[in-house]
Amino acid sequence: MIKLTLENTQKAVAKCRQLKPRVKFVANRTFEVFSSNNSNKYQVRFDVKNGEKFGQCECKASERGLVCYHLVAGATANIYRQSQPITLRARRAKNSEGEILTTQRTG
């Protein structure tokens, strides 16, 4: 996982603002980000350890240790989702068949 800092995310933030990729919730702190350049989709996930934020993406840039715009898009959705009351998140969390899933805030 890549440690996310203000310094290493700035270029990716600018690219994310320009491309505006679509993000879909998968599971707790895991999202699917659809590429704005082609039909690719990438799974991104996040963790917080000792107050530091980390992220991981399946794209080639992230594999090289770079913060990609997929991570920034997923991080934005993750921050929003983590800020929502648990009951609201539980109502919004659905699986691929549209069934409501129960969610619990962890960490």
N, CA, C and O atoms as a GROMACS GRO file, in nm:
protein
  428
    1MET      N    1   0.085  -0.119   0.000
    1MET     CA    2   0.000   0.000   0.000
    1MET      C    3   0.088   0.125   0.000
    1MET      O    4   0.199   0.125   0.054
    2ILE      N    5   0.037   0.228  -0.061
    2ILE     CA    6   0.109   0.355  -0.072
    2ILE      C    7   0.060   0.451   0.035
    2ILE      O    8  -0.061   0.471   0.051
    3LYS      N    9   0.154   0.511   0.107
    3LYS     CA   10   0.117   0.613   0.205
    3LYS      C   11   0.069   0.737   0.129
    3LYS      O   12   0.139   0.786   0.041
    4LEU      N   13  -0.049   0.786   0.163
    4LEU     CA   14  -0.109   0.901   0.095
    4LEU      C   15  -0.078   1.028   0.173
    4LEU      O   16  -0.113   1.039   0.291
    5THR      N   17  -0.013   1.122   0.106
    5THR     CA   18   0.021   1.249   0.169
    5THR      C   19  -0.023   1.363   0.078
    5THR      O   20  -0.055   1.342  -0.039
    6LEU      N   21  -0.026   1.482   0.133
    6LEU     CA   22  -0.060   1.600   0.053
    6LEU      C   23   0.039   1.616  -0.063
    6LEU      O   24   0.000   1.653  -0.174
    7GLU      N   25   0.164   1.590  -0.035
    7GLU     CA   26   0.268   1.610  -0.136
    7GLU      C   27   0.256   1.510  -0.252
    7GLU      O   28   0.269   1.550  -0.368
    8ASN      N   29   0.232   1.382  -0.222
    8ASN     CA   30   0.235   1.283  -0.330
    8ASN      C   31   0.100   1.265  -0.401
    8ASN      O   32   0.089   1.183  -0.492
    9THR      N   33  -0.001   1.340  -0.361
    9THR     CA   34  -0.132   1.326  -0.426
    9THR      C   35  -0.168   1.445  -0.516
    9THR      O   36  -0.267   1.438  -0.589
   10GLN      N   37  -0.091   1.552  -0.513
   10GLN     CA   38  -0.130   1.675  -0.582
   10GLN      C   39  -0.150   1.657  -0.733
   10GLN      O   40  -0.250   1.705  -0.787
   11LYS      N   41  -0.058   1.590  -0.801
   11LYS     CA   42  -0.072   1.571  -0.946
   11LYS      C   43  -0.193   1.483  -0.976
   11LYS      O   44  -0.266   1.509  -1.072
   12ALA      N   45  -0.212   1.379  -0.897
   12ALA     CA   46  -0.325   1.289  -0.918
   12ALA      C   47  -0.458   1.360  -0.892
   12ALA      O   48  -0.557   1.331  -0.959
   13VAL      N   49  -0.461   1.451  -0.795
   13VAL     CA   50  -0.583   1.529  -0.768
   13VAL      C   51  -0.618   1.613  -0.889
   13VAL      O   52  -0.735   1.618  -0.929
   14ALA      N   53  -0.519   1.678  -0.948
   14ALA     CA   54  -0.544   1.760  -1.066
   14ALA      C   55  -0.596   1.676  -1.182
   14ALA      O   56  -0.688   1.717  -1.252
   15LYS      N   57  -0.537   1.558  -1.202
   15LYS     CA   58  -0.582   1.470  -1.311
   15LYS      C   59  -0.722   1.417  -1.284
   15LYS      O   60  -0.803   1.406  -1.376
   16CYS      N   61  -0.751   1.385  -1.159
   16CYS     CA   62  -0.884   1.336  -1.121
   16CYS      C   63  -0.990   1.443  -1.146
   16CYS      O   64  -1.098   1.413  -1.195
   17ARG      N   65  -0.959   1.566  -1.112
   17ARG     CA   66  -1.053   1.677  -1.135
   17ARG      C   67  -1.080   1.695  -1.284
   17ARG      O   68  -1.192   1.726  -1.324
   18GLN      N   69  -0.978   1.675  -1.364
   18GLN     CA   70  -0.993   1.691  -1.508
   18GLN      C   71  -1.074   1.576  -1.569
   18GLN      O   72  -1.162   1.601  -1.652
   19LEU      N   73  -1.046   1.451  -1.529
   19LEU     CA   74  -1.108   1.334  -1.592
   19LEU      C   75  -1.242   1.293  -1.531
   19LEU      O   76  -1.325   1.233  -1.599
   20LYS      N   77  -1.263   1.324  -1.404
   20LYS     CA   78  -1.388   1.292  -1.333
   20LYS      C   79  -1.431   1.145  -1.351
   20LYS      O   80  -1.538   1.118  -1.407
   21PRO      N   81  -1.350   1.052  -1.303
   21PRO     CA   82  -1.386   0.910  -1.316
   21PRO      C   83  -1.506   0.873  -1.229
   21PRO      O   84  -1.535   0.940  -1.130
   22ARG      N   85  -1.573   0.767  -1.268
   22ARG     CA   86  -1.688   0.716  -1.194
   22ARG      C   87  -1.639   0.616  -1.090
   22ARG      O   88  -1.548   0.537  -1.116
   23VAL      N   89  -1.699   0.619  -0.972
   23VAL     CA   90  -1.657   0.534  -0.860
   23VAL      C   91  -1.778   0.456  -0.809
   23VAL      O   92  -1.888   0.510  -0.795
   24LYS      N   93  -1.756   0.328  -0.780
   24LYS     CA   94  -1.862   0.242  -0.727
   24LYS      C   95  -1.814   0.176  -0.598
   24LYS      O   96  -1.703   0.123  -0.593
   25PHE      N   97  -1.896   0.180  -0.495
   25PHE     CA   98  -1.865   0.114  -0.368
   25PHE      C   99  -1.870  -0.037  -0.386
   25PHE      O  100  -1.962  -0.089  -0.449
   26VAL      N  101  -1.770  -0.108  -0.331
   26VAL     CA  102  -1.767  -0.254  -0.337
   26VAL      C  103  -1.788  -0.312  -0.198
   26VAL      O  104  -1.880  -0.392  -0.177
   27ALA      N  105  -1.705  -0.273  -0.104
   27ALA     CA  106  -1.713  -0.321   0.034
   27ALA      C  107  -1.642  -0.218   0.121
   27ALA      O  108  -1.592  -0.118   0.070
   28ASN      N  109  -1.639  -0.242   0.251
   28ASN     CA  110  -1.578  -0.145   0.342
   28ASN      C  111  -1.440  -0.102   0.294
   28ASN      O  112  -1.348  -0.183   0.285
   29ARG      N  113  -1.426   0.028   0.264
   29ARG     CA  114  -1.302   0.091   0.219
   29ARG      C  115  -1.246   0.031   0.090
   29ARG      O  116  -1.126   0.042   0.064
   30THR      N  117  -1.330  -0.031   0.010
   30THR     CA  118  -1.291  -0.085  -0.120
   30THR      C  119  -1.388  -0.032  -0.224
   30THR      O  120  -1.510  -0.036  -0.206
   31PHE      N  121  -1.332   0.018  -0.335
   31PHE     CA  122  -1.412   0.080  -0.440
   31PHE      C  123  -1.364   0.033  -0.577
   31PHE      O  124  -1.249  -0.010  -0.592
   32GLU      N  125  -1.452   0.043  -0.674
   32GLU     CA  126  -1.418   0.017  -0.813
   32GLU      C  127  -1.418   0.152  -0.884
   32GLU      O  128  -1.516   0.225  -0.878
   33VAL      N  129  -1.308   0.184  -0.952
   33VAL     CA  130  -1.297   0.312  -1.022
   33VAL      C  131  -1.288   0.282  -1.171
   33VAL      O  132  -1.204   0.203  -1.215
   34PHE      N  133  -1.375   0.345  -1.248
   34PHE     CA  134  -1.381   0.324  -1.392
   34PHE      C  135  -1.294   0.428  -1.460
   34PHE      O  136  -1.310   0.548  -1.439
   35SER      N  137  -1.202   0.380  -1.542
   35SER     CA  138  -1.109   0.468  -1.612
   35SER      C  139  -1.185   0.564  -1.702
   35SER      O  140  -1.284   0.527  -1.765
   36SER      N  141  -1.138   0.686  -1.708
   36SER     CA  142  -1.197   0.786  -1.796
   36SER      C  143  -1.139   0.778  -1.936
   36SER      O  144  -1.195   0.834  -2.031
   37ASN      N  145  -1.026   0.707  -1.951
   37ASN     CA  146  -0.957   0.698  -2.080
   37ASN      C  147  -1.000   0.581  -2.165
   37ASN      O  148  -0.988   0.585  -2.288
   38ASN      N  149  -1.050   0.476  -2.102
   38ASN     CA  150  -1.087   0.354  -2.174
   38ASN      C  151  -1.190   0.276  -2.092
   38ASN      O  152  -1.249   0.332  -1.999
   39SER      N  153  -1.211   0.151  -2.124
   39SER     CA  154  -1.312   0.071  -2.054
   39SER      C  155  -1.256  -0.003  -1.932
   39SER      O  156  -1.326  -0.086  -1.874
   40ASN      N  157  -1.134   0.026  -1.893
   40ASN     CA  158  -1.075  -0.041  -1.778
   40ASN      C  159  -1.142   0.002  -1.648
   40ASN      O  160  -1.193   0.113  -1.636
   41LYS      N  161  -1.139  -0.088  -1.552
   41LYS     CA  162  -1.182  -0.055  -1.416
   41LYS      C  163  -1.080  -0.111  -1.320
   41LYS      O  164  -1.019  -0.215  -1.344
   42TYR      N  165  -1.061  -0.039  -1.212
   42TYR     CA  166  -0.958  -0.074  -1.115
   42TYR      C  167  -1.017  -0.078  -0.975
   42TYR      O  168  -1.096   0.008  -0.937
   43GLN      N  169  -0.977  -0.179  -0.900
   43GLN     CA  170  -1.021  -0.185  -0.760
   43GLN      C  171  -0.919  -0.112  -0.675
   43GLN      O  172  -0.799  -0.135  -0.685
   44VAL      N  173  -0.969  -0.024  -0.590
   44VAL     CA  174  -0.884   0.050  -0.497
   44VAL      C  175  -0.932   0.022  -0.356
   44VAL      O  176  -1.052   0.004  -0.332
   45ARG      N  177  -0.838   0.017  -0.263
   45ARG     CA  178  -0.877  -0.002  -0.124
   45ARG      C  179  -0.789   0.083  -0.034
   45ARG      O  180  -0.680   0.124  -0.072
   46PHE      N  181  -0.842   0.107   0.084
   46PHE     CA  182  -0.778   0.203   0.175
   46PHE      C  183  -0.768   0.145   0.314
   46PHE      O  184  -0.844   0.056   0.353
   47ASP      N  185  -0.672   0.197   0.388
   47ASP     CA  186  -0.652   0.157   0.527
   47ASP      C  187  -0.592   0.275   0.602
   47ASP      O  188  -0.528   0.362   0.542
   48VAL      N  189  -0.613   0.278   0.731
   48VAL     CA  190  -0.552   0.378   0.818
   48VAL      C  191  -0.477   0.302   0.925
   48VAL      O  192  -0.532   0.217   0.996
   49LYS      N  193  -0.348   0.333   0.936
   49LYS     CA  194  -0.263   0.269   1.037
   49LYS      C  195  -0.192   0.377   1.115
   49LYS      O  196  -0.120   0.459   1.058
   50ASN      N  197  -0.212   0.377   1.246
   50ASN     CA  198  -0.149   0.477   1.334
   50ASN      C  199  -0.174   0.620   1.284
   50ASN      O  200  -0.084   0.704   1.290
   51GLY      N  201  -0.295   0.645   1.236
   51GLY     CA  202  -0.333   0.778   1.191
   51GLY      C  203  -0.284   0.815   1.052
   51GLY      O  204  -0.315   0.924   1.004
   52GLU      N  205  -0.209   0.727   0.987
   52GLU     CA  206  -0.160   0.753   0.852
   52GLU      C  207  -0.250   0.680   0.751
   52GLU      O  208  -0.296   0.569   0.776
   53LYS      N  209  -0.274   0.747   0.637
   53LYS     CA  210  -0.365   0.693   0.536
   53LYS      C  211  -0.286   0.623   0.426
   53LYS      O  212  -0.183   0.672   0.380
   54PHE      N  213  -0.336   0.505   0.387
   54PHE     CA  214  -0.273   0.425   0.283
   54PHE      C  215  -0.376   0.385   0.179
   54PHE      O  216  -0.494   0.370   0.210
   55GLY      N  217  -0.330   0.368   0.056
   55GLY     CA  218  -0.418   0.325  -0.051
   55GLY      C  219  -0.346   0.231  -0.146
   55GLY      O  220  -0.223   0.233  -0.157
   56GLN      N  221  -0.425   0.150  -0.216
   56GLN     CA  222  -0.370   0.057  -0.314
   56GLN      C  223  -0.465   0.050  -0.433
   56GLN      O  224  -0.587   0.042  -0.416
   57CYS      N  225  -0.408   0.052  -0.554
   57CYS     CA  226  -0.484   0.042  -0.677
   57CYS      C  227  -0.423  -0.069  -0.762
   57CYS      O  228  -0.306  -0.104  -0.745
   58GLU      N  229  -0.502  -0.124  -0.852
   58GLU     CA  230  -0.454  -0.231  -0.939
   58GLU      C  231  -0.385  -0.180  -1.066
   58GLU      O  232  -0.336  -0.260  -1.144
   59CYS      N  233  -0.380  -0.049  -1.087
   59CYS     CA  234  -0.323   0.003  -1.212
   59CYS      C  235  -0.169  -0.002  -1.209
   59CYS      O  236  -0.108  -0.022  -1.104
   60LYS      N  237  -0.110   0.016  -1.327
   60LYS     CA  238   0.036   0.007  -1.340
   60LYS      C  239   0.109   0.117  -1.264
   60LYS      O  240   0.216   0.092  -1.208
   61ALA      N  241   0.054   0.238  -1.260
   61ALA     CA  242   0.117   0.348  -1.187
   61ALA      C  243   0.128   0.314  -1.039
   61ALA      O  244   0.232   0.336  -0.977
   62SER      N  245   0.020   0.262  -0.984
   62SER     CA  246   0.020   0.227  -0.842
   62SER      C  247   0.115   0.112  -0.814
   62SER      O  248   0.179   0.108  -0.708
   63GLU      N  249   0.126   0.018  -0.907
   63GLU     CA  250   0.220  -0.092  -0.890
   63GLU      C  251   0.364  -0.041  -0.882
   63GLU      O  252   0.450  -0.105  -0.821
   64ARG      N  253   0.390   0.074  -0.944
   64ARG     CA  254   0.524   0.136  -0.939
   64ARG      C  255   0.539   0.228  -0.818
   64ARG      O  256   0.642   0.295  -0.804
   65GLY      N  257   0.439   0.232  -0.732
   65GLY     CA  258   0.447   0.313  -0.610
   65GLY      C  259   0.400   0.456  -0.626
   65GLY      O  260   0.423   0.539  -0.538
   66LEU      N  261   0.334   0.487  -0.740
   66LEU     CA  262   0.285   0.622  -0.764
   66LEU      C  263   0.138   0.634  -0.725
   66LEU      O  264   0.062   0.537  -0.735
   67VAL      N  265   0.099   0.752  -0.680
   67VAL     CA  266  -0.042   0.778  -0.650
   67VAL      C  267  -0.111   0.811  -0.782
   67VAL      O  268  -0.073   0.906  -0.850
   68CYS      N  269  -0.211   0.733  -0.819
   68CYS     CA  270  -0.284   0.751  -0.944
   68CYS      C  271  -0.416   0.825  -0.919
   68CYS      O  272  -0.460   0.839  -0.805
   69TYR      N  273  -0.478   0.871  -1.027
   69TYR     CA  274  -0.605   0.941  -1.011
   69TYR      C  275  -0.716   0.846  -0.967
   69TYR      O  276  -0.817   0.891  -0.913
   70HIS      N  277  -0.701   0.715  -0.989
   70HIS     CA  278  -0.799   0.618  -0.941
   70HIS      C  279  -0.802   0.618  -0.788
   70HIS      O  280  -0.908   0.613  -0.726
   71LEU      N  281  -0.682   0.626  -0.728
   71LEU     CA  282  -0.673   0.632  -0.581
   71LEU      C  283  -0.738   0.758  -0.527
   71LEU      O  284  -0.809   0.754  -0.427
   72VAL      N  285  -0.715   0.870  -0.593
   72VAL     CA  286  -0.774   0.996  -0.548
   72VAL      C  287  -0.926   0.990  -0.559
   72VAL      O  288  -0.996   1.034  -0.468
   73ALA      N  289  -0.977   0.936  -0.670
   73ALA     CA  290  -1.122   0.925  -0.687
   73ALA      C  291  -1.182   0.834  -0.579
   73ALA      O  292  -1.284   0.867  -0.518
   74GLY      N  293  -1.117   0.720  -0.556
   74GLY     CA  294  -1.165   0.628  -0.452
   74GLY      C  295  -1.153   0.688  -0.313
   74GLY      O  296  -1.241   0.668  -0.229
   75ALA      N  297  -1.045   0.762  -0.288
   75ALA     CA  298  -1.025   0.825  -0.158
   75ALA      C  299  -1.134   0.929  -0.130
   75ALA      O  300  -1.182   0.941  -0.018
   76THR      N  301  -1.171   1.002  -0.233
   76THR     CA  302  -1.279   1.101  -0.218
   76THR      C  303  -1.409   1.033  -0.178
   76THR      O  304  -1.478   1.079  -0.088
   77ALA      N  305  -1.441   0.924  -0.246
   77ALA     CA  306  -1.562   0.847  -0.213
   77ALA      C  307  -1.551   0.786  -0.074
   77ALA      O  308  -1.649   0.783   0.001
   78ASN      N  309  -1.432   0.737  -0.039
   78ASN     CA  310  -1.412   0.677   0.092
   78ASN      C  311  -1.429   0.779   0.204
   78ASN      O  312  -1.492   0.751   0.306
   79ILE      N  313  -1.372   0.898   0.186
   79ILE     CA  314  -1.385   1.003   0.287
   79ILE      C  315  -1.532   1.040   0.306
   79ILE      O  316  -1.580   1.054   0.418
   80TYR      N  317  -1.602   1.056   0.195
   80TYR     CA  318  -1.745   1.087   0.203
   80TYR      C  319  -1.820   0.976   0.275
   80TYR      O  320  -1.901   1.002   0.364
   81ARG      N  321  -1.795   0.852   0.235
   81ARG     CA  322  -1.866   0.738   0.293
   81ARG      C  323  -1.837   0.724   0.442
   81ARG      O  324  -1.929   0.698   0.520
   82GLN      N  325  -1.712   0.741   0.482
   82GLN     CA  326  -1.677   0.727   0.623
   82GLN      C  327  -1.737   0.840   0.708
   82GLN      O  328  -1.752   0.825   0.829
   83SER      N  329  -1.772   0.951   0.645
   83SER     CA  330  -1.830   1.063   0.719
   83SER      C  331  -1.980   1.049   0.739
   83SER      O  332  -2.040   1.124   0.816
   84GLN      N  333  -2.043   0.953   0.670
   84GLN     CA  334  -2.187   0.934   0.679
   84GLN      C  335  -2.224   0.856   0.805
   84GLN      O  336  -2.148   0.770   0.849
   85PRO      N  337  -2.341   0.885   0.862
   85PRO     CA  338  -2.387   0.805   0.977
   85PRO      C  339  -2.401   0.659   0.935
   85PRO      O  340  -2.437   0.629   0.821
   86ILE      N  341  -2.374   0.570   1.027
   86ILE     CA  342  -2.377   0.426   0.997
   86ILE      C  343  -2.512   0.384   0.942
   86ILE      O  344  -2.516   0.304   0.849
   87THR      N  345  -2.622   0.435   0.994
   87THR     CA  346  -2.754   0.394   0.946
   87THR      C  347  -2.776   0.434   0.801
   87THR      O  348  -2.835   0.359   0.724
   88LEU      N  349  -2.729   0.550   0.762
   88LEU     CA  350  -2.741   0.595   0.624
   88LEU      C  351  -2.657   0.508   0.533
   88LEU      O  352  -2.702   0.471   0.424
   89ARG      N  353  -2.535   0.474   0.575
   89ARG     CA  354  -2.448   0.387   0.495
   89ARG      C  355  -2.511   0.250   0.478
   89ARG      O  356  -2.502   0.191   0.370
   90ALA      N  357  -2.574   0.198   0.583
   90ALA     CA  358  -2.636   0.066   0.574
   90ALA      C  359  -2.748   0.066   0.472
   90ALA      O  360  -2.764  -0.032   0.398
   91ARG      N  361  -2.827   0.174   0.464
   91ARG     CA  362  -2.934   0.181   0.365
   91ARG      C  363  -2.880   0.189   0.224
   91ARG      O  364  -2.943   0.138   0.131
   92ARG      N  365  -2.766   0.251   0.206
   92ARG     CA  366  -2.710   0.269   0.072
   92ARG      C  367  -2.629   0.150   0.022
   92ARG      O  368  -2.611   0.136  -0.098
   93ALA      N  369  -2.580   0.066   0.111
   93ALA     CA  370  -2.495  -0.046   0.071
   93ALA      C  371  -2.580  -0.159   0.015
   93ALA      O  372  -2.661  -0.219   0.086
   94LYS      N  373  -2.562  -0.187  -0.113
   94LYS     CA  374  -2.638  -0.293  -0.178
   94LYS      C  375  -2.542  -0.381  -0.256
   94LYS      O  376  -2.437  -0.335  -0.302
   95ASN      N  377  -2.578  -0.508  -0.270
   95ASN     CA  378  -2.496  -0.595  -0.352
   95ASN      C  379  -2.540  -0.585  -0.498
   95ASN      O  380  -2.627  -0.505  -0.530
   96SER      N  381  -2.479  -0.665  -0.586
   96SER     CA  382  -2.507  -0.653  -0.729
   96SER      C  383  -2.651  -0.689  -0.765
   96SER      O  384  -2.699  -0.649  -0.871
   97GLU      N  385  -2.720  -0.763  -0.680
   97GLU     CA  386  -2.861  -0.795  -0.704
   97GLU      C  387  -2.955  -0.691  -0.645
   97GLU      O  388  -3.077  -0.704  -0.654
   98GLY      N  389  -2.899  -0.587  -0.584
   98GLY     CA  390  -2.981  -0.482  -0.526
   98GLY      C  391  -3.027  -0.510  -0.384
   98GLY      O  392  -3.105  -0.433  -0.328
   99GLU      N  393  -2.980  -0.619  -0.325
   99GLU     CA  394  -3.018  -0.650  -0.188
   99GLU      C  395  -2.937  -0.563  -0.093
   99GLU      O  396  -2.817  -0.543  -0.112
  100ILE      N  397  -3.003  -0.512   0.009
  100ILE     CA  398  -2.934  -0.426   0.106
  100ILE      C  399  -2.844  -0.512   0.194
  100ILE      O  400  -2.886  -0.614   0.247
  101LEU      N  401  -2.722  -0.466   0.208
  101LEU     CA  402  -2.625  -0.534   0.293
  101LEU      C  403  -2.612  -0.456   0.423
  101LEU      O  404  -2.630  -0.334   0.425
  102THR      N  405  -2.580  -0.523   0.530
  102THR     CA  406  -2.553  -0.452   0.656
  102THR      C  407  -2.407  -0.413   0.655
  102THR      O  408  -2.322  -0.489   0.610
  103THR      N  409  -2.379  -0.296   0.704
  103THR     CA  410  -2.242  -0.249   0.710
  103THR      C  411  -2.210  -0.207   0.852
  103THR      O  412  -2.298  -0.166   0.928
  104GLN      N  413  -2.085  -0.218   0.885
  104GLN     CA  414  -2.039  -0.176   1.016
  104GLN      C  415  -1.916  -0.090   0.997
  104GLN      O  416  -1.830  -0.119   0.914
  105ARG      N  417  -1.908   0.013   1.074
  105ARG     CA  418  -1.790   0.099   1.069
  105ARG      C  419  -1.677   0.028   1.143
  105ARG      O  420  -1.693  -0.012   1.258
  106THR      N  421  -1.564   0.014   1.076
  106THR     CA  422  -1.447  -0.046   1.140
  106THR      C  423  -1.332   0.051   1.126
  106THR      O  424  -1.310   0.109   1.020
  107GLY      N  425  -1.260   0.068   1.233
  107GLY     CA  426  -1.140   0.151   1.232
  107GLY      C  427  -1.160   0.293   1.202
  107GLY      O  428  -1.063   0.369   1.200
   0.00000   0.00000   0.00000
